Amino acid sequence: MRTNNIIAAATAAAALTFASLAFAQQAPTVEETYKDIEANYGVLPEYMKVYPKQGIAGAWALTKGLEIEKGALDPKIKSLINIAVAAQIPCRYCVWLDTKFAKDMGATDQEIAEAVAQAGLTRHWSAVLNGMQIDFEAFKAEFGGD
């Protein structure tokens, strides 16, 4: 069993290495990345300009893939999630920008308030559960989990 785990881990590491090398070989230049950012945002934000040049294409690919390209979640829901997380981190830049994006996509003040409150509620109970060291297996059993 242990040998299988080692082989699986080595295979996964090799696959990630090859995927990284493939991306690096196909990655757009810094200038191409900046043009794409500006085309999507209408501006090249300062935080993108100061990001390390060797990583900006990858960082933008991740951001664009999750924030802009179509996925299972609609953009308004993504922004509401982002606001809720940013409120807990906290990141005032993220709260401000994602609130703007959410409102641009039709989110109401009530939806934003509920998303933030939901994040606060989760953080509250997480603090209680972790701080009181509630047994995880007993917790799952209480709610019918396996």
C-alpha positions in Angstrom: 0.0 0.0 0.0 2.8 2.4 0.9 4.6 1.7 -2.3 1.4 2.5 -4.3 1.1 5.8 -2.5 4.7 6.7 -3.3 4.3 5.8 -6.9 1.0 7.8 -7.1 2.7 10.8 -5.5 5.7 10.6 -7.8 3.4 10.3 -10.8 1.3 13.3 -9.7 4.5 15.3 -9.1 5.8 14.4 -12.6 2.5 15.4 -14.2 2.5 18.7 -12.4 6.1 19.4 -13.5 5.3 18.6 -17.1 2.1 20.7 -17.0 4.1 23.6 -15.5 6.7 23.3 -18.2 4.1 23.1 -20.9 2.4 26.3 -19.6 5.8 28.1 -19.3 6.6 27.2 -22.9 3.1 28.4 -24.1 2.7 31.3 -21.7 2.1 34.7 -23.2 4.7 37.4 -22.8 4.4 40.0 -20.1 3.3 42.6 -22.7 0.6 40.2 -24.1 -0.6 39.5 -20.6 -0.9 43.2 -19.8 -2.9 43.8 -23.0 -5.3 41.0 -22.1 -5.8 42.3 -18.6 -6.5 45.8 -20.0 -8.9 44.4 -22.6 -10.8 42.6 -19.9 -10.7 45.2 -17.1 -10.6 48.4 -19.2 -7.4 49.3 -17.2 -4.1 47.7 -16.2 -4.3 47.9 -12.4 -1.2 48.9 -10.5 -1.3 45.6 -8.5 -0.9 43.7 -11.7 2.0 45.9 -12.8 4.0 45.4 -9.6 3.4 41.6 -9.6 6.6 39.7 -10.4 7.1 39.6 -14.2 7.9 35.9 -14.2 4.6 35.0 -12.6 2.1 37.5 -14.0 1.0 35.3 -17.0 0.2 32.4 -14.6 -1.5 34.7 -12.1 -3.6 36.3 -14.8 -4.5 32.9 -16.3 -5.8 31.8 -12.9 -7.7 35.0 -12.2 -9.2 35.1 -15.7 -10.1 31.4 -15.6 -12.0 31.8 -12.3 -13.3 35.3 -12.4 -14.1 36.0 -16.1 -14.5 32.7 -18.0 -17.8 30.9 -17.8 -18.0 28.3 -15.1 -20.6 26.5 -12.9 -21.2 29.7 -10.8 -22.5 32.9 -12.3 -20.4 36.0 -12.0 -22.7 37.6 -9.4 -22.4 34.6 -7.1 -18.7 34.6 -7.5 -18.5 38.2 -6.5 -20.7 37.6 -3.5 -18.4 34.8 -2.4 -15.4 37.0 -2.9 -16.9 39.8 -0.8 -17.7 37.3 2.0 -14.2 35.9 2.0 -12.6 39.3 1.7 -14.6 40.6 4.7 -13.1 37.8 6.8 -9.5 38.0 5.6 -9.9 41.2 5.8 -9.0 42.9 2.5 -10.6 46.3 1.9 -9.4 46.4 -1.7 -11.1 43.1 -2.4 -14.3 44.1 -0.6 -14.5 47.4 -2.5 -13.8 45.9 -5.9 -16.0 42.8 -5.6 -18.8 44.9 -4.2 -18.5 47.1 -7.3 -18.5 44.0 -9.6 -21.4 42.4 -7.7 -23.5 45.6 -8.0 -22.6 45.9 -11.7 -24.1 42.4 -12.1 -27.3 43.3 -10.2 -26.5 42.3 -6.7 -28.6 44.2 -4.1 -27.3 45.6 -0.8 -29.4 42.9 0.9 -27.6 40.1 -1.0 -24.2 41.6 -0.2 -25.2 42.0 3.5 -26.4 38.4 3.6 -23.2 37.0 2.0 -21.1 38.9 4.5 -23.2 37.8 7.4 -23.1 34.2 6.2 -19.3 34.4 6.2 -19.3 35.9 9.7 -21.6 33.1 10.9 -19.3 30.4 9.5 -16.3 32.1 11.1 -18.1 32.4 14.4 -19.0 28.7 14.7 -15.7 27.6 13.3 -14.0 29.5 16.2 -16.3 27.8 18.7 -15.9 24.3 17.2 -12.1 24.5 16.9 -11.5 26.5 20.1 -13.5 24.1 22.2 -11.9 21.1 20.3 -15.2 19.4 19.6 -14.5 15.8 18.5 -14.8 15.8 14.7 -16.1 12.2 14.4 -18.7 12.8 17.1 -19.7 16.1 15.3 -20.2 14.3 12.0 -22.2 11.5 13.8 -24.5 14.1 15.3 -25.5 15.3 11.8 -25.8 11.8 10.3 -22.5 11.8 8.6 -20.2 8.8 8.1 
